[in-house]
Amino acid sequence: MTDMFHLGWFTNFAPPPWEGQFSGHNGETWANGRFYQDLAQALERARFDYIMLEDSSMVSDAYEGSSRADLKHHLYAPKHDPLALVPLLAAVTTSLGIVATASTSFYPPYQLARTMTTLDHLSRGRAGWNIVTSSEDRAAQNYGRTKLQEHDGRYDRADEFVQVVDALWNSWDDGAIIQDRETGRYVDHTKVHTIDHSGEYYSVRGPLNTVPGPQRRPVICQAGGSPRGKRFAAEHADTIIAQSRGPERMKEFRDDIRRLAAEAGRDPDDIKVLFIVSPLVAASDAEAQELQASSKAQAETNVEKALAHLSALTEVDFSQFDLDAPVTQDITTNGHRTTLSEFLKLGDDGRTLREVAAGWSISAVDLVGSVESVADRMEEVMGYVGGDGFLMSGPMTRTYIGEIVDGLVPELQRRGLTRSDYLPQGATFRENLRSF
């Protein structure tokens, strides 16, 4: 029997689909955050563990040497700061974890530690930090640099970054707040310490000037897929975003993370690996397959969008390659190496670049059918992989969100595969995440 698994939702603070017949005014009103508040409430109703807000800080011109495709398809812009969205989502929920992205390549450690502690208070212990090292020179140029550090070197820098923020989060001892009315002392100064960090990349005195948050250390999320990235994730993360394709590679990835965690002296069960999926559900298997076939028939229109997206992630201009030639395998990047590798592997069977781009998806497994059939497949895959859950990443329409949270998830709950409730109110994000 398959154990219970976790659910998350992968998105960003950017325009949801706005062109369709039933999109309403989402294209004009998304930036006020209310669409995302509705999403957060729906996810909490379905007892999702968390919502993960991806981010980047550039307008990409990697494809064709122009920002045309990026802005036409709103791939990397417009995109608003997810850290500022966290309090709005926290205000309308009580138990959902809220993970926001911030880059170790651009944030000062002190600012990040202070901001995340503040968000942990405002969310009543439900804040999470998605650690990224960033992957685009165009983003670096918005922060006064010509180019990013080499791929593995960015993780070396991130290791020290985490060391600093951990020290800052622990620079106040338990019991430092005394609020002694008789003596007029609010804080016991003997329980607040400098960290006096002096390393290769950072020099930080400390202490943090914020009161420790309910979790002290917010939940850490990471998506490292390269050998160096996996080691970093296994050493630091509470939950990992994975995009390995197919059950065998999913299992291999999770087993590797658990091995690396044990080598780092951690309990592998403390790390929840969630695999990205985009379920397509309908009233029947036949109807779902018809919808999938219709989507594939229109996939040609997605070729430019897919290649512009991949170009932005890798800073390799995919417009230079022949669409009707086999996918070339001799491409390297200082950016998203795992995403590039996964894409290139799709061309191992000799398909052309056009064919691969038309059907490109970061979904770990195909989930197409009725809610019963999709639930069957999720149960089967998770039983084989061993855990720990799925991260939904489908079209951000109210219709699709409803199909998942009010259609698919109740079937998973009926089978005892996903949680039907959170821990009692007041439990932190980490406590809910580690409850099974």
ROFI-506683 format. One line per 2 residues: number of its first residue (from 0); for each residue x, y, z of N, C-alpha, C. Coordinates in steps of 0.2 Angstrom, whole numbers, plus 2048, in hexadecimal, padded with zeros to 3 digits. Example, Ala and Ser with C-alpha at 12.3 -4.5 7.8 and 13.67 -1.06 7.14 Angstrom:
ROFI-506683
0 = 842/7E4/827/83E/7EA/827/842/7F0/827 ~ 840/7F5/823/844/7FB/824/840/800/827
//
This chain:
ROFI-506683
0 = 804/7FA/800/800/800/800/804/806/800 ~ 803/80B/7FC/806/811/7FB/805/816/802
2 = 80A/818/805/80A/81D/80A/807/824/808 ~ 804/828/80C/802/82E/80A/808/832/807
4 = 806/837/803/80B/83B/800/809/842/800 ~ 80D/847/7FF/80C/84E/800/80A/851/7F9
6 = 807/857/7F9/805/85B/7F3/807/862/7F4 ~ 80A/865/7EF/80C/86C/7EE/809/86F/7E8
8 = 80A/875/7E7/808/878/7E1/80E/87D/7DF ~ 810/87D/7D9/816/880/7D6/813/886/7D1
10 = 814/88C/7D3/812/892/7CF/817/898/7D0 ~ 814/89E/7CE/818/8A4/7CF/813/8AA/7CF
12 = 816/8AF/7D1/812/8B5/7D2/812/8B9/7CB ~ 80E/8B6/7C6/80E/8B8/7BF/808/8B8/7BC
14 = 806/8BA/7B6/800/8BA/7B3/7FD/8B3/7B2 ~ 7F7/8B1/7B5/7F5/8AA/7B3/7F2/8AB/7AB
16 = 7F0/8A5/7A8/7ED/8A6/7A2/7E8/8AB/7A1 ~ 7E8/8AF/79C/7E3/8B5/79C/7E0/8B5/795
18 = 7E2/8B1/790/7DF/8B1/789/7D9/8AE/788 ~ 7D7/8A9/78D/7D2/8A4/78B/7CB/8A7/78D
20 = 7C6/8A3/78B/7BF/8A5/78B/7BD/8A6/792 ~ 7C0/8A2/797/7BD/8A3/79E/7C2/8A6/7A3
22 = 7C7/8A9/7A0/7CC/8AC/7A4/7CA/8B2/7A8 ~ 7C5/8B5/7A6/7C2/8BB/7A9/7C7/8C1/7A9
24 = 7C8/8C4/7AF/7CD/8CA/7AF/7D4/8C8/7B2 ~ 7D5/8C2/7B2/7DB/8C0/7B5/7E2/8C3/7B3
26 = 7E2/8C5/7AC/7E7/8C8/7A9/7E9/8CF/7AC ~ 7E3/8D2/7AE/7E4/8D9/7B1/7E4/8D9/7B8
28 = 7E2/8D4/7BC/7E1/8D5/7C3/7E6/8D0/7C7 ~ 7EA/8CC/7C4/7EE/8C7/7C7/7F3/8CB/7CC
30 = 7F5/8D1/7CA/7FB/8D4/7CE/7F9/8D6/7D5 ~ 7F2/8D7/7D6/7F0/8D9/7DD/7F0/8D3/7E2
32 = 7F2/8CD/7DF/7F2/8C7/7E4/7EC/8C3/7E5 ~ 7E6/8C6/7E3/7E0/8C2/7E5/7DF/8BB/7E2
34 = 7E1/8BB/7DC/7E1/8B4/7D8/7E5/8AF/7DC ~ 7EB/8B1/7DF/7EF/8AD/7E2/7ED/8AB/7E9
36 = 7E9/8B0/7EC/7E6/8AF/7F3/7E0/8A9/7F2 ~ 7DC/8AA/7EC/7D7/8A5/7EB/7DB/89E/7EA
38 = 7E0/89E/7E6/7E4/898/7E5/7E6/895/7EC ~ 7E9/899/7F0/7EB/896/7F7/7E6/894/7FB
40 = 7E0/897/7FB/7DA/894/7FF/7D8/88E/7FC ~ 7D8/88D/7F5/7D6/887/7F2/7DB/881/7F4
42 = 7E1/883/7F4/7E6/87D/7F6/7E6/87B/7FD ~ 7E4/880/801/7E3/87F/808/7DD/87A/809
44 = 7D8/87C/806/7D2/878/806/7D3/870/804 ~ 7D8/86F/7FF/7DA/869/7FD/7DF/866/801
46 = 7E2/86A/806/7E7/867/80B/7EE/866/808 ~ 7EF/86B/803/7F6/86B/800/7FB/86D/806
48 = 801/86A/805/806/86C/80A/809/873/809 ~ 80A/875/802/80C/87B/801/80B/87E/7FA
50 = 80C/884/7F9/80C/888/7F3/813/88A/7F2 ~ 816/889/7EC/81D/88B/7EB/81D/890/7E6
52 = 820/896/7E7/820/89C/7E3/827/89D/7E0 ~ 828/89A/7D9/82E/89B/7D6/82F/8A2/7D4
54 = 835/8A4/7D2/837/8AB/7D1/83D/8AC/7CC ~ 83E/8B1/7C9/844/8B3/7C5/844/8BB/7C5
56 = 849/8BE/7C3/849/8C5/7C3/84C/8C8/7BD ~ 849/8C7/7B7/84C/8C9/7B1/846/8C9/7AC
58 = 848/8CD/7A6/844/8CC/7A0/849/8C9/79B ~ 847/8C3/799/84C/8BF/795/84C/8C1/78E
60 = 852/8C1/78B/853/8C2/784/857/8BD/781 ~ 857/8B7/784/85C/8B2/782/859/8AF/77B
62 = 853/8AF/77A/850/8AC/774/850/8B1/76E ~ 853/8B0/769/854/8B5/763/857/8BB/765
64 = 85A/8BB/76B/85E/8C2/76D/859/8C7/76E ~ 853/8C6/770/84D/8CB/771/849/8C9/776
66 = 846/8CE/779/841/8CC/77F/83A/8CB/77C ~ 839/8CB/775/832/8CA/772/82F/8C4/775
68 = 832/8BE/774/82E/8B8/776/82D/8B7/77E ~ 832/8BA/782/831/8BA/789/82B/8BE/78B
70 = 82A/8C4/788/825/8C8/78A/81E/8C6/787 ~ 81E/8C4/780/818/8C2/77D/815/8BC/781
72 = 819/8B7/783/816/8B1/787/816/8B2/78F ~ 818/8B8/791/819/8BA/798/81C/8B4/79C
74 = 823/8B2/799/826/8AC/79C/82A/8AE/7A3 ~ 82E/8B4/7A2/832/8B6/7A8/830/8BD/7AA
76 = 82C/8C0/7A6/829/8C7/7A8/822/8C8/7A4 ~ 81E/8CB/7A8/81E/8CD/7AF/81E/8C8/7B4
78 = 822/8C9/7B9/822/8C4/7BF/824/8C8/7C5 ~ 81F/8C8/7CA/820/8CC/7D0/823/8C8/7D6
80 = 826/8CC/7DB/82A/8C9/7E0/825/8C5/7E5 ~ 827/8BE/7E5/823/8BA/7E9/823/8BB/7F0
82 = 829/8BE/7F3/829/8BF/7FA/824/8C4/7FC ~ 822/8C8/7F8/81D/8CD/7FA/816/8CA/7FA
84 = 815/8C5/7F6/80F/8C1/7F6/80D/8BD/7FC ~ 813/8BB/800/812/8B6/805/80D/8B9/80A
86 = 80D/8BF/80D/808/8C1/812/801/8C1/810 ~ 800/8C2/809/7F9/8C2/807/7F6/8BB/807
88 = 7FA/8B6/805/7F8/8AF/805/7F7/8AD/80C ~ 7FC/8AF/811/7FB/8AD/818/7F5/8B0/81B
90 = 7F3/8B6/819/7ED/8B9/81C/7E7/8B5/81B ~ 7E6/8B1/815/7E0/8AE/814/7E0/8A6/815
92 = 7E6/8A4/818/7E7/89D/819/7E9/89C/820 ~ 7E9/896/823/7EB/894/82A/7F0/88F/82A
94 = 7F0/88B/825/7F5/885/826/7F9/884/820 ~ 7F8/886/81A/7FC/885/814/803/888/815
96 = 808/884/813/80F/887/812/80F/88B/80C ~ 813/891/80D/814/895/808/81C/896/806
98 = 81E/894/801/825/894/7FF/826/899/7FA ~ 82B/89E/7FB/82D/8A3/7F6/834/8A2/7F4
100 = 836/8A4/7EE/83D/8A4/7EC/841/8AA/7ED ~ 847/8A9/7EF/84C/8AE/7EF/853/8AB/7ED
102 = 857/8AF/7EA/85D/8AD/7E7/863/8AE/7EC ~ 867/8A9/7ED/86D/8AA/7F1/872/8AE/7ED
104 = 871/8AF/7E6/876/8B3/7E2/875/8BA/7E3 ~ 86F/8BC/7E5/86E/8C3/7E5/86C/8C6/7EC
106 = 869/8C2/7F0/867/8C5/7F6/86D/8C5/7FB ~ 86D/8CA/7FF/872/8CA/805/86F/8C5/80A
108 = 873/8C1/80D/870/8BC/812/86D/8BF/818 ~ 86F/8C5/81A/86B/8C8/820/864/8CA/81E
110 = 864/8CD/818/85D/8CF/816/858/8C9/815 ~ 85B/8C4/812/857/8BE/811/855/8BB/818
112 = 859/8BA/81C/858/8B7/823/852/8BC/826 ~ 853/8C2/826/84F/8C7/829/848/8C7/826
114 = 848/8C7/81F/841/8C6/81C/83D/8C0/81D ~ 841/8BA/81D/83E/8B4/81E/83B/8B3/825
116 = 83F/8B6/82A/83C/8B5/831/836/8BA/831 ~ 836/8BF/82E/830/8C4/82F/82A/8C0/82B
118 = 82B/8BD/826/826/8B9/822/823/8B3/826 ~ 828/8B0/82A/826/8AA/82E/821/8AD/834
120 = 823/8B3/837/81E/8B5/83C/817/8B7/838 ~ 818/8BB/833/811/8BD/830/80D/8B7/82D
122 = 810/8B1/82C/80C/8AB/82A/80B/8A7/82F ~ 80D/8A8/835/80C/8A4/83B/80F/89D/83A
124 = 816/89E/838/81A/897/838/819/894/832 ~ 817/897/82C/816/893/826/81A/895/820
126 = 81F/899/821/824/89B/81C/829/896/81A ~ 82A/896/813/830/892/810/834/896/80B
128 = 83A/894/80B/83F/898/806/841/893/801 ~ 83F/894/7FB/842/890/7F5/849/893/7F3
130 = 84E/88F/7F5/855/892/7F3/857/891/7EC ~ 858/896/7E8/85B/896/7E2/861/899/7E1
132 = 866/897/7DD/86C/89B/7DC/86C/89F/7D5 ~ 866/89F/7D2/865/8A2/7CC/869/89F/7C6
134 = 867/8A1/7C0/86A/89D/7BA/86B/8A2/7B4 ~ 86A/8A8/7B5/86A/8AC/7AF/86E/8B2/7B0
136 = 873/8B4/7AB/877/8BA/7AB/873/8C0/7AB ~ 86D/8C0/7A7/869/8C5/7A7/867/8C8/7AE
138 = 865/8C3/7B2/863/8C4/7B9/869/8C8/7BD ~ 86F/8C5/7BC/875/8C7/7BF/876/8CF/7BD
140 = 875/8D0/7B7/876/8D7/7B5/871/8DC/7B8 ~ 86C/8DA/7BB/867/8DE/7BE/869/8DF/7C6
142 = 86F/8DC/7C8/871/8DD/7CE/879/8DF/7CE ~ 87B/8E2/7C9/881/8E5/7C9/887/8E0/7C7
144 = 885/8DB/7C4/88A/8D6/7C2/88A/8D5/7BA ~ 890/8D3/7B7/890/8D1/7B0/88D/8CA/7AF
146 = 88F/8C6/7B3/88C/8BF/7B2/88C/8BB/7B8 ~ 889/8B5/7B8/888/8B1/7BE/88F/8AD/7BF
148 = 890/8AB/7C5/895/8A7/7C7/894/8A0/7C4 ~ 899/89C/7C3/899/895/7C0/894/891/7C4
150 = 890/88C/7C1/88B/889/7C4/88C/886/7CB ~ 892/882/7CB/893/87E/7D2/895/884/7D7
152 = 899/889/7D4/89B/88E/7D9/895/892/7DC ~ 890/892/7D9/88A/895/7DB/887/891/7E1
154 = 888/88B/7E1/886/887/7E7/88A/887/7EC ~ 891/888/7EB/896/889/7F0/894/890/7F4
156 = 892/895/7F0/890/89B/7F3/889/89A/7F7 ~ 885/896/7F5/87F/895/7F8/880/891/7FF
158 = 884/88C/7FF/886/889/805/888/88E/80A ~ 88C/893/809/88E/897/80E/888/89C/810
160 = 884/89E/80B/87E/8A2/80C/87A/89F/811 ~ 878/898/810/874/894/815/877/894/81C
162 = 87E/893/81C/881/893/822/880/89A/826 ~ 881/89F/822/880/8A6/825/879/8A7/828
164 = 874/8A5/824/86D/8A7/826/86B/8A2/82C ~ 86D/89C/82C/86C/897/831/86F/89A/838
166 = 875/89D/837/878/8A0/83D/874/8A6/840 ~ 871/8AA/83B/86D/8B0/83C/867/8AE/840
168 = 864/8A9/83D/85D/8A6/840/85E/8A4/847 ~ 864/8A2/848/866/89F/84F/869/8A4/854
170 = 86A/8AB/851/86D/8B0/855/86A/8B2/85B ~ 863/8B0/85C/85F/8B1/862/85E/8AB/865
172 = 860/8AA/86C/85E/8A4/86F/857/8A3/871 ~ 855/89D/873/84E/89D/875/84E/8A0/87C
174 = 848/8A4/87D/847/8A8/883/84A/8AE/883 ~ 84D/8B1/87E/850/8B7/87D/84B/8BD/87F
176 = 844/8BC/87D/83F/8C1/87E/83C/8BF/885 ~ 83D/8C4/88A/83B/8C3/890/835/8C8/892
178 = 835/8CE/890/830/8D3/891/82E/8D3/899 ~ 834/8D5/89C/834/8D5/8A3/831/8DC/8A5
180 = 82B/8DD/8A7/828/8E3/8A9/82B/8E7/8AF ~ 82E/8E3/8B3/831/8E6/8B9/837/8E9/8B8
182 = 83B/8E6/8B4/842/8E9/8B2/842/8ED/8AC ~ 83C/8EC/8A8/83C/8F0/8A1/840/8ED/89C
184 = 842/8E7/89D/846/8E4/898/842/8E0/893 ~ 842/8E1/88C/83E/8DD/887/842/8D7/885
186 = 849/8D8/884/84D/8D3/882/853/8D2/886 ~ 855/8CC/888/85B/8CA/88C/860/8CA/887
188 = 865/8CF/888/86A/8D0/883/86F/8CB/883 ~ 870/8C7/888/874/8C1/889/872/8BC/884
190 = 86C/8BC/882/86A/8B6/87D/869/8B8/876 ~ 86D/8BE/874/86D/8C0/86D/874/8C1/86B
192 = 876/8BD/866/87E/8BD/865/87F/8BF/85E ~ 885/8C1/85D/888/8C3/856/88A/8BC/853
194 = 88A/8BC/84C/88C/8B5/849/894/8B6/847 ~ 896/8BC/845/89D/8BD/843/89F/8B9/83E
196 = 89B/8B8/839/89D/8B4/833/8A2/8B8/82E ~ 8A7/8B4/82D/8AC/8B7/828/8AE/8B1/823
198 = 8AB/8B1/81D/8AC/8AB/819/8AF/8AD/812 ~ 8AF/8A9/80D/8B1/8AA/806/8AD/8AF/803
200 = 8A6/8AF/804/8A1/8B3/800/89E/8B9/805 ~ 89D/8B7/80B/89A/8BC/80F/89D/8BE/816
202 = 89C/8C4/818/89E/8C6/81F/898/8C9/822 ~ 896/8C6/827/890/8C8/82B/891/8C8/832
204 = 88F/8CD/835/890/8CE/83D/88A/8CB/841 ~ 884/8CD/83F/87F/8CB/843/87E/8CF/849
206 = 87A/8CD/84E/874/8C8/84D/86F/8CB/849 ~ 86A/8C7/847/864/8C9/844/860/8CD/848
208 = 85D/8D2/846/859/8D7/84A/851/8D5/84A ~ 850/8CF/848/849/8CD/848/848/8C7/84E
210 = 842/8C7/851/841/8C2/855/840/8BB/851 ~ 843/8B5/854/843/8AF/850/83B/8AD/84E
212 = 83A/8AB/848/834/8A9/846/831/8A3/849 ~ 82B/8A1/848/828/89B/84B/82C/895/849
214 = 82E/895/843/832/88F/841/83A/890/842 ~ 83C/896/844/843/898/845/846/897/83E
216 = 847/891/83B/849/890/834/843/88F/830 ~ 841/893/82B/83C/892/827/83D/88B/823
218 = 838/888/820/839/882/81C/83D/884/816 ~ 842/880/814/846/881/80F/844/87C/809
220 = 843/87F/803/841/87C/7FD/847/87D/7F8 ~ 848/878/7F4/84E/878/7EF/84C/874/7E9
222 = 850/875/7E3/84E/871/7DD/854/86F/7DA ~ 85A/86E/7DE/860/86C/7DB/85F/865/7D7
224 = 861/865/7D1/861/85E/7CD/868/85C/7CA ~ 86C/861/7CA/873/85F/7C8/877/85B/7CE
226 = 87C/858/7CD/880/855/7D3/881/859/7D8 ~ 884/85F/7D7/885/864/7DC/87F/867/7DF
228 = 879/868/7DB/873/86A/7DD/870/865/7E2 ~ 870/85F/7E0/86D/85A/7E5/871/859/7EB
230 = 877/85A/7EB/87B/85A/7F2/879/860/7F6 ~ 878/866/7F3/876/86C/7F7/86F/86B/7F9
232 = 86A/868/7F5/863/867/7F8/863/862/7FD ~ 867/85D/7FD/867/857/802/86A/85A/808
234 = 86E/85F/808/871/861/80E/86D/866/812 ~ 868/86A/80E/865/870/811/85D/870/810
236 = 85A/86C/80C/853/86D/80A/84F/869/80F ~ 849/86B/810/843/868/813/83F/864/80E
238 = 83E/868/808/83B/865/802/83E/867/7FC ~ 83E/862/7F7/842/863/7F1/83D/862/7EB
240 = 83D/867/7E6/83A/867/7E0/83D/863/7DB ~ 83A/85D/7D8/83E/859/7D4/83A/858/7CD
242 = 83E/858/7C7/83A/857/7C1/83D/851/7BD ~ 83F/84C/7C0/842/846/7BD/83C/843/7B9
244 = 83D/840/7B3/838/83E/7AF/838/836/7AF ~ 832/834/7B1/830/82D/7B1/832/82A/7B8
246 = 82E/825/7BA/82F/822/7C1/836/81F/7C3 ~ 839/81C/7BE/840/81A/7BF/844/81F/7C1
248 = 844/825/7BE/849/82A/7BF/847/82E/7C5 ~ 840/82E/7C6/83D/831/7CD/840/82E/7D3
250 = 840/827/7D2/842/823/7D8/84A/824/7D9 ~ 84D/824/7D3/855/825/7D4/856/82C/7D7
252 = 853/831/7D5/854/838/7D8/853/838/7DF ~ 84D/835/7E1/84B/835/7E8/850/831/7EC
254 = 852/82B/7EA/857/827/7ED/85E/82A/7EE ~ 85F/82E/7E9/866/832/7E9/866/837/7EE
256 = 860/83B/7EF/85F/840/7F4/860/83D/7FB ~ 85C/837/7FC/85C/834/802/863/832/804
258 = 867/82F/7FF/86E/82D/801/872/833/803 ~ 872/839/7FF/876/83F/800/874/842/807
260 = 86E/841/809/86B/844/80F/86F/840/815 ~ 86E/83A/814/871/835/819/879/837/81A
262 = 87C/838/814/883/839/814/885/840/818 ~ 880/844/817/881/84B/81A/87F/84B/822
264 = 87D/845/824/87B/844/82B/874/846/82D ~ 86F/846/828/868/848/828/864/842/828
266 = 85E/843/82B/859/83D/82A/856/83E/824 ~ 856/839/81F/853/83A/818/84C/83B/819
268 = 848/839/81E/841/83A/81E/83F/841/820 ~ 844/845/821/843/84C/823/842/850/81C
270 = 844/84D/816/844/850/810/83E/84E/80C ~ 83A/852/809/834/850/805/835/852/7FE
272 = 836/84D/7FA/837/84E/7F3/831/84E/7EF ~ 82F/853/7EC/829/854/7E8/82A/854/7E1
274 = 827/850/7DD/828/850/7D6/823/854/7D2 ~ 825/858/7CD/820/85D/7C9/81C/858/7C5
276 = 816/85A/7C5/811/856/7C0/80B/85B/7BE ~ 808/85A/7B9/803/85E/7B6/7FD/859/7B4
278 = 7F9/857/7B9/7F4/852/7B7/7EF/856/7B2 ~ 7EC/851/7AE/7E7/853/7AA/7E1/84F/7AB
280 = 7DC/851/7AF/7D6/84D/7B1/7D0/84F/7AD ~ 7CB/84B/7AC/7C5/84C/7A9/7C0/847/7AC
282 = 7BA/847/7A9/7B4/843/7AC/7B6/83B/7AA ~ 7BA/83A/7A5/7BB/833/7A3/7C2/833/7A0
284 = 7C5/82D/7A0/7CB/82C/79C/7CB/82E/795 ~ 7C6/82D/792/7C5/82E/78B/7C5/836/78A
286 = 7C1/839/78E/7C1/840/78D/7C8/844/78F ~ 7CB/841/794/7D2/844/795/7D7/843/78F
288 = 7D6/83D/78C/7DB/83B/787/7D9/840/781 ~ 7D3/841/780/7D1/846/77A/7D4/84D/77C
290 = 7D3/84F/782/7D6/856/784/7DE/856/783 ~ 7E1/850/784/7E8/850/783/7EA/850/77C
292 = 7E6/84C/778/7E7/84C/771/7E6/853/76E ~ 7E1/857/770/7E0/85D/76E/7E5/862/76F
294 = 7E8/861/775/7ED/866/778/7F4/864/773 ~ 7F5/85E/772/7FB/85C/76E/7FA/85F/767
296 = 7F4/85F/764/7F3/862/75D/7F4/869/75D ~ 7F4/86C/762/7F5/874/763/7FC/875/765
298 = 800/870/766/806/871/76A/80B/875/765 ~ 80A/875/75F/80F/879/75B/80F/880/75D
300 = 80A/883/75F/80A/88A/761/80E/88A/768 ~ 810/885/76B/814/885/771/81B/885/770
302 = 81D/883/76A/824/882/768/828/889/76A ~ 826/88E/768/82A/894/769/82A/896/771
304 = 824/895/774/824/896/77B/829/892/77F ~ 829/88B/77D/82D/886/781/834/888/77F
306 = 836/88A/779/83D/88B/778/840/892/77B ~ 83B/896/77B/83D/89D/77E/83E/89C/786
308 = 83A/898/789/83A/896/790/841/893/791 ~ 842/88E/78D/849/88A/78E/84F/88E/78D
310 = 84E/893/788/854/898/787/855/89C/78D ~ 84F/89E/790/850/8A3/796/854/89F/79C
312 = 852/899/79D/854/895/7A2/85C/893/7A1 ~ 85E/892/79B/865/890/799/869/895/796
314 = 866/89B/794/869/8A0/790/86D/89D/78A ~ 86A/898/787/86C/895/781/866/897/77C
316 = 868/89A/776/863/89D/772/860/897/76D ~ 85B/894/76F/858/88E/76B/855/890/764
318 = 855/897/763/852/898/75C/857/897/757 ~ 85E/896/759/863/895/754/863/88E/751
320 = 85F/889/754/85F/882/752/85A/881/74D ~ 85B/87C/749/856/87A/744/850/876/747
322 = 84A/879/747/845/876/74A/843/86F/748 ~ 845/86D/741/843/867/73F/849/862/73E
324 = 84E/864/742/854/85F/743/854/85C/749 ~ 857/856/74A/857/853/751/85A/858/756
326 = 858/857/75C/85A/85B/762/862/85A/763 ~ 866/85F/762/86D/85F/763/86E/85D/76B
328 = 873/859/76C/875/857/773/87B/85B/776 ~ 87F/85F/772/885/862/774/883/869/776
330 = 87F/86A/77B/87D/871/77D/87F/871/785 ~ 882/876/787/884/876/78E/881/87D/791
332 = 881/87E/797/87E/884/79A/881/885/7A1 ~ 881/88B/7A3/883/88D/7AA/87D/88F/7AE
334 = 877/88D/7AA/871/88E/7AE/86D/888/7B0 ~ 867/887/7AE/863/881/7B1/866/87B/7AD
336 = 86A/877/7B0/86D/871/7AD/868/86C/7AD ~ 865/86B/7B2/860/865/7B3/85B/866/7AE
338 = 858/86C/7AD/852/86D/7A8/855/86C/7A1 ~ 85B/86E/7A0/85E/86D/799/85F/866/798
340 = 861/862/79D/863/85B/79C/85C/857/79B ~ 857/859/79E/851/855/79E/84E/857/797
342 = 84E/85D/794/84C/85F/78E/850/85B/788 ~ 856/85B/789/85A/857/783/859/850/783
344 = 858/84D/789/856/846/789/850/844/785 ~ 84B/849/785/845/847/781/847/846/77A
346 = 84C/848/777/84E/848/770/853/842/76F ~ 854/83D/774/858/837/773/855/832/76E
348 = 84E/833/76D/84B/82E/768/84B/831/761 ~ 84F/836/760/84F/839/759/84A/83E/757
350 = 846/840/75C/841/845/75A/844/84C/759 ~ 841/850/755/843/856/753/842/85B/759
352 = 846/861/758/845/866/75D/83E/869/75E ~ 83B/869/758/834/86B/758/82F/866/75C
354 = 830/860/75A/82C/85B/75E/82D/85B/765 ~ 833/85B/767/835/85B/76E/832/861/772
356 = 833/867/76F/830/86D/772/829/86D/772 ~ 826/86B/76D/81E/86B/76D/81B/867/772
358 = 81F/861/775/81C/85D/77A/820/85E/780 ~ 824/863/781/828/864/787/824/865/78D
360 = 826/861/792/822/862/799/827/860/79E ~ 827/864/7A4/82B/862/7AA/828/85D/7AE
362 = 822/85B/7AC/81E/856/7B0/822/84F/7B1 ~ 823/84D/7B7/826/846/7B8/823/840/7B5
364 = 81D/840/7B5/819/83B/7B2/813/83D/7AF ~ 810/83A/7A9/80A/83C/7A6/804/83A/7AB
366 = 800/83E/7AC/7FA/83D/7B0/7F4/83F/7AC ~ 7F1/83B/7A9/7EB/83C/7A4/7E5/837/7A5
368 = 7DF/83A/7A7/7DA/835/7A8/7D4/838/7AC ~ 7D0/834/7AE/7CB/835/7B4/7CF/836/7BA
370 = 7CB/839/7BF/7CF/83A/7C6/7D1/833/7C8 ~ 7CD/82E/7C7/7CE/828/7CA/7D5/825/7C6
372 = 7D5/826/7C0/7DB/823/7BC/7E1/827/7BE ~ 7E1/82D/7BF/7E6/831/7C1/7E9/830/7C8
374 = 7E4/82F/7CC/7E5/82D/7D3/7E9/826/7D3 ~ 7E6/821/7CF/7EA/81B/7CE/7F1/81C/7CD
376 = 7F2/820/7C8/7F9/821/7C5/7FE/824/7CA ~ 7FB/829/7CE/7FF/82C/7D3/801/828/7D8
378 = 7FC/823/7DA/7FD/81F/7E0/802/81A/7DD ~ 802/817/7D7/806/812/7D5/80D/815/7D4
380 = 80E/81B/7D2/815/81E/7D1/818/820/7D8 ~ 814/822/7DC/817/824/7E3/818/81E/7E7
382 = 815/819/7E6/816/812/7E9/81D/810/7E7 ~ 81E/810/7E0/825/80E/7DD/82A/813/7DF
384 = 829/819/7DF/82F/81E/7E1/830/81E/7E8 ~ 82B/81D/7EC/82D/81C/7F3/82A/823/7F7
386 = 829/828/7F4/826/82E/7F7/829/834/7F2 ~ 828/83A/7F4/825/83D/7FA/81F/841/7F8
388 = 81E/842/7F2/818/845/7EF/819/849/7E9 ~ 813/84D/7E7/813/850/7E0/812/858/7E1
390 = 815/85B/7DC/814/862/7DC/811/864/7D6 ~ 80A/867/7D6/806/868/7D1/809/86E/7CD
392 = 809/86E/7C6/80B/873/7C2/807/873/7BC ~ 801/875/7BC/7FC/875/7B6/7FA/87C/7B4
394 = 7F6/87D/7AF/7F4/883/7AD/7F0/887/7B3 ~ 7F2/88D/7B4/7F0/891/7B9/7E9/894/7B8
396 = 7E4/890/7B7/7DD/892/7B6/7D9/890/7BB ~ 7D4/894/7BD/7CF/892/7C2/7CC/88B/7C1
398 = 7CB/88A/7BB/7C8/883/7B9/7CD/87D/7BA ~ 7D3/87E/7B8/7D8/879/7BA/7D9/878/7C1
400 = 7DA/87D/7C5/7DB/87D/7CC/7D5/879/7CF ~ 7CF/87B/7CD/7C9/877/7D0/7C9/870/7CE
402 = 7CB/86E/7C8/7CB/867/7C6/7D0/863/7CB ~ 7D6/866/7CD/7DA/863/7D1/7D8/863/7D8
404 = 7D7/869/7DB/7D5/869/7E2/7CE/866/7E4 ~ 7CA/867/7E0/7C3/864/7E1/7C1/85E/7DE
406 = 7C5/85C/7D9/7C4/855/7D5/7C9/850/7D7 ~ 7CF/851/7D6/7D5/84C/7D7/7D6/84B/7DE
408 = 7D7/850/7E2/7DA/850/7E9/7D5/84C/7ED ~ 7CE/84D/7ED/7C9/849/7F1/7CA/842/7EF
410 = 7CB/840/7E9/7CC/839/7E8/7D3/836/7EB ~ 7D8/83A/7EB/7DE/838/7EF/7DD/837/7F6
412 = 7D9/83C/7F9/7D8/83C/800/7D3/836/802 ~ 7CE/834/7FD/7CA/82F/7FF/7CE/828/7FF
414 = 7D4/828/7FC/7D8/822/7FC/7DD/822/801 ~ 7DD/828/805/7E2/828/80A/7E9/82A/808
416 = 7EA/82D/802/7F0/82E/7FF/7F3/835/801 ~ 7EE/83A/802/7F1/840/804/7ED/843/80A
418 = 7F0/847/80D/7ED/849/814/7E6/84C/813 ~ 7E1/84A/818/7DB/84D/818/7DA/853/81D
420 = 7E0/854/821/7E0/85A/825/7E7/85B/827 ~ 7E8/861/829/7EE/863/82C/7EF/861/833
422 = 7F5/862/836/7F6/862/83D/7F1/867/841 ~ 7F0/867/847/7EC/86C/84A/7EE/873/849
424 = 7EA/878/848/7EC/87F/847/7F1/881/84B ~ 7F6/885/849/7FC/887/84D/802/883/84B
426 = 801/87D/848/807/879/846/80B/87D/840 ~ 811/87C/840/815/880/83B/815/87C/834
428 = 817/87F/82F/818/87C/828/81D/876/829 ~ 822/877/82C/827/871/82D/824/86B/831
430 = 820/86D/836/81D/867/83A/818/864/835 ~ 814/867/831/80F/864/82D/813/860/827
432 = 818/863/825/81C/85F/820/81F/859/822 ~ 821/859/828/824/853/82B/820/84E/82F
434 = 819/850/82E/814/84C/832/813/845/82F ~ 815/843/829/816/83D/826/81B/83D/820
//
